[in-house]
Amino acid sequence: MPGVQMETIGFDGDHLHMVMIIPPKYAVADVIGQLKCQSASNMRKTFKWLSKVYWKENVVWSPGYFVSSVGVDEAVIRNYVEYQGRKDSDQLRMEL
């Protein structure tokens, strides 16, 4: 979608966090829906084994998402997203 930009992305165990710029002409739900649809299609093409895991439904992503707008604390949010999952990853390894 023209004007939509993914600024930062951070991965954690079973989810991800993103900082995105979405022009006001687009509904956030439409942008997220398009992102999930296109990425799921690419994942199914790249990872053929997904069809065996999700054999009942042609679904890769869960239907939900959380959105929050950013104001004054944008730098804090960007830092959190960028380092998502890195802080706790050592604790997870220790427990295993």
C-alpha positions as CSV (number, residue, x, y, z in Angstrom):
1,M,0.0,0.0,0.0
2,P,1.6,3.3,-1.0
3,G,2.9,5.3,1.9
4,V,2.8,2.5,4.4
5,Q,6.2,1.9,5.9
6,M,7.5,-0.7,8.3
7,E,10.0,1.2,10.5
8,T,11.0,-1.4,13.0
9,I,10.2,-5.1,13.6
10,G,11.1,-7.3,16.6
11,F,10.4,-11.0,17.1
12,D,9.6,-12.9,20.3
13,G,8.8,-16.6,20.8
14,D,5.4,-16.7,19.1
15,H,4.6,-13.1,18.1
16,L,6.2,-10.0,16.7
17,H,6.1,-6.3,17.3
18,M,6.2,-3.6,14.6
19,V,6.4,0.1,14.4
20,M,4.7,1.2,11.2
21,I,3.7,4.4,9.5
22,I,0.2,4.2,8.1
23,P,-1.2,7.2,6.3
24,P,-4.6,8.3,7.6
25,K,-6.3,7.4,4.2
26,Y,-5.9,3.7,5.2
27,A,-7.8,1.9,8.0
28,V,-5.3,0.1,10.3
29,A,-7.4,-3.1,10.0
30,D,-7.1,-3.1,6.2
31,V,-3.3,-2.6,6.3
32,I,-2.9,-5.4,8.9
33,G,-5.2,-7.7,6.9
34,Q,-3.2,-7.1,3.7
35,L,0.1,-7.7,5.5
36,K,-1.1,-11.0,7.0
37,C,-2.6,-12.1,3.7
38,Q,0.5,-11.4,1.6
39,S,2.9,-12.7,4.2
40,A,0.9,-15.9,4.7
41,S,0.8,-16.5,1.0
42,N,4.5,-16.0,0.7
43,M,5.1,-18.3,3.7
44,R,3.0,-21.1,2.2
45,K,4.9,-20.8,-1.1
46,T,8.3,-20.9,0.6
47,F,7.5,-23.5,3.3
48,K,5.5,-26.2,1.6
49,W,5.3,-28.2,4.9
50,L,2.9,-25.5,6.3
51,S,0.1,-27.2,4.3
52,K,0.6,-30.3,6.5
53,V,0.5,-28.3,9.8
54,Y,-2.6,-26.3,8.8
55,W,-4.4,-29.0,6.9
56,K,-7.9,-28.2,8.1
57,E,-7.7,-24.5,7.3
58,N,-5.6,-22.4,5.0
59,V,-4.5,-20.2,8.0
60,V,-1.0,-19.2,9.1
61,W,-1.7,-16.1,11.3
62,S,-4.1,-15.8,14.2
63,P,-7.0,-13.5,13.4
64,G,-6.2,-11.0,16.2
65,Y,-3.8,-8.1,16.6
66,F,-3.1,-5.2,18.9
67,V,-2.6,-1.7,17.8
68,S,-1.6,1.4,19.7
69,S,-0.8,4.8,18.4
70,V,2.5,6.4,19.4
71,G,3.0,10.0,20.6
72,V,5.6,11.5,22.9
73,D,7.3,8.2,23.8
74,E,8.0,7.0,20.2
75,A,11.7,6.5,20.9
76,V,10.9,4.2,23.9
77,I,8.5,2.2,21.8
78,R,11.0,1.8,18.9
79,N,13.7,0.6,21.4
80,Y,11.3,-1.9,22.9
81,V,10.2,-3.3,19.5
82,E,13.8,-3.5,18.2
83,Y,15.0,-5.5,21.3
84,Q,11.9,-7.6,21.7
85,G,12.7,-11.1,22.9
86,R,16.5,-10.5,23.3
87,K,16.3,-9.5,27.0
88,D,14.5,-12.7,28.1
89,S,16.1,-15.1,25.7
90,D,18.9,-15.9,28.1
91,Q,16.5,-16.7,30.9
92,L,14.6,-19.1,28.6
93,R,17.8,-21.0,27.7
94,M,18.7,-21.3,31.4
95,E,15.4,-22.9,32.2
96,L,15.7,-25.4,29.5
